[in-house]
Amino acid sequence: VQLQASGGGLVQAGGSLRLSCVASGRTFSLYAVGWFRQAPGKEREFVAVVARSASTTYYADSVKGRFTISRDDAKNTAYLQMNSLKPEDSAVYYCAVDQQGSRFGYSDYASEYDYWGQGTLVTVSS
C-alpha cells in the first residue's frame, strides 16, 4: 500500500484545513487509517484514527471536538477535517494504515501501523 497525504498549508489561528490521504491498491478497506503529527523537536504523536467501520473513530484529547476523521473506501481516501486550528497544531501530519481483522479495531500506537505516507506540513499562525 502506498499512501499520499495532501492538503497542508499555512492558515491563521481559528481557521480550517482538510487533509486527504489517498491509498493505492485494492485492499484499503482492510485497514484502519490513522493520522499522526510531528512538530519540530518533538516526538510523533497520535491525532486520530478511523477503523474499517467508518463509524468507529478515536481522537487524541488535544484535538477532540475540533478535528474529524472520515474515510471513503470507494475512493481509497481518508480525510482529516481540522477546524479551530491553534498554533500548537503546527506540525507535519502523516497518514498511516494498520491492517485490522476486525471492522472495529484500531490503535493509537505508531508502531502498530504498517504503511506510512510522506507527510504534509500544517502551519498555523497566531
C-alpha positions as CSV (number, residue, x, y, z in Angstrom):
1,V,0.0,0.0,0.0
2,Q,1.3,3.4,-0.9
3,L,-0.1,6.5,0.8
4,Q,-0.2,10.1,-0.5
5,A,-1.0,12.8,2.0
6,S,-2.0,16.3,0.9
7,G,-3.9,19.4,2.0
8,G,-1.5,21.0,4.3
9,G,-0.6,24.7,4.2
10,L,-0.5,28.0,6.1
11,V,-3.6,29.1,8.0
12,Q,-4.4,31.6,10.6
13,A,-5.4,30.5,14.1
14,G,-9.1,29.7,14.2
15,G,-9.1,28.6,10.5
16,S,-9.6,25.2,8.9
17,L,-7.9,22.8,6.7
18,R,-8.8,19.4,5.3
19,L,-6.1,16.8,4.8
20,S,-6.5,13.9,2.4
21,C,-4.8,10.6,2.3
22,V,-5.1,8.6,-0.9
23,A,-4.1,4.9,-0.9
24,S,-3.0,2.8,-3.8
25,G,-4.2,-0.8,-4.1
26,R,-7.4,-2.6,-3.7
27,T,-7.2,-3.5,0.0
28,F,-7.8,-0.1,1.6
29,S,-11.0,-1.3,3.2
30,L,-9.0,-3.9,5.2
31,Y,-7.1,-1.2,7.1
32,A,-7.8,1.2,9.9
33,V,-6.4,4.7,8.9
34,G,-4.6,6.9,11.4
35,W,-3.3,10.4,11.4
36,F,-0.2,11.3,13.4
37,R,1.8,14.5,13.6
38,Q,5.3,15.6,14.5
39,A,6.3,19.1,15.4
40,P,10.0,20.2,15.2
41,G,11.9,18.8,18.2
42,K,9.0,16.7,19.4
43,E,8.0,13.0,19.2
44,R,5.5,11.9,16.7
45,E,2.1,11.8,18.3
46,F,-1.2,10.3,17.6
47,V,-4.0,12.5,16.3
48,A,-7.0,10.4,15.2
49,V,-8.0,7.0,13.7
50,V,-10.9,5.6,11.8
51,A,-11.5,1.9,11.9
52,R,-12.5,-0.2,9.0
53,S,-16.0,0.7,10.1
54,A,-16.2,4.3,9.3
55,S,-18.4,5.0,12.3
56,T,-15.7,3.9,14.7
57,T,-13.3,6.8,15.4
58,Y,-10.9,7.8,18.2
59,Y,-9.2,11.1,18.8
60,A,-6.4,12.5,20.9
61,D,-7.7,14.7,23.7
62,S,-5.9,17.7,22.2
63,V,-8.0,17.6,19.0
64,K,-11.3,16.2,20.2
65,G,-14.2,18.4,19.2
66,R,-12.1,20.2,16.6
67,F,-10.9,17.5,14.2
68,T,-13.0,15.0,12.4
69,I,-11.6,11.9,10.7
70,S,-13.5,10.1,7.9
71,R,-13.0,7.7,5.1
72,D,-14.4,6.9,1.7
73,D,-13.4,3.4,0.7
74,A,-14.8,3.8,-2.8
75,K,-12.2,6.5,-3.4
76,N,-9.4,4.8,-1.3
77,T,-9.2,8.0,0.6
78,A,-9.3,9.2,4.2
79,Y,-9.7,12.7,5.4
80,L,-8.9,14.8,8.4
81,Q,-11.0,17.9,8.7
82,M,-9.3,20.3,11.1
83,N,-11.3,23.3,12.5
84,S,-10.5,25.9,15.1
85,L,-6.8,25.4,14.4
86,K,-4.3,26.6,17.0
87,P,-0.6,27.4,16.6
88,E,0.2,24.3,18.6
89,D,-1.4,22.2,15.8
90,S,1.5,23.2,13.6
91,A,3.4,20.0,12.5
92,V,4.0,17.6,9.7
93,Y,0.9,15.4,9.5
94,Y,1.3,11.8,8.5
95,C,-1.4,9.3,7.5
96,A,-0.8,5.6,8.1
97,V,-2.7,2.3,7.7
98,D,-3.0,-0.6,10.2
99,Q,-4.3,-3.9,8.9
100,Q,-7.1,-5.0,11.1
101,G,-9.0,-8.3,11.2
102,S,-11.9,-6.6,13.0
103,R,-14.0,-3.9,11.4
104,F,-14.0,-2.1,14.7
105,G,-10.4,-2.4,15.8
106,Y,-7.9,0.4,15.9
107,S,-4.7,1.5,17.6
108,D,-3.2,4.8,18.7
109,Y,0.4,3.4,18.7
110,A,2.5,4.3,15.7
111,S,4.4,1.0,16.0
112,E,1.2,-0.8,15.1
113,Y,0.9,0.8,11.7
114,D,2.1,-1.0,8.6
115,Y,2.5,1.7,5.9
116,W,3.0,5.5,6.1
117,G,2.6,8.4,3.8
118,Q,5.2,11.1,3.3
119,G,3.6,13.8,5.4
120,T,2.1,17.2,4.7
121,L,3.1,20.4,6.6
122,V,0.5,22.3,8.5
123,T,1.5,25.8,9.8
124,V,-0.9,27.7,12.0
125,S,0.0,31.4,12.6
126,S,-1.1,33.3,15.6
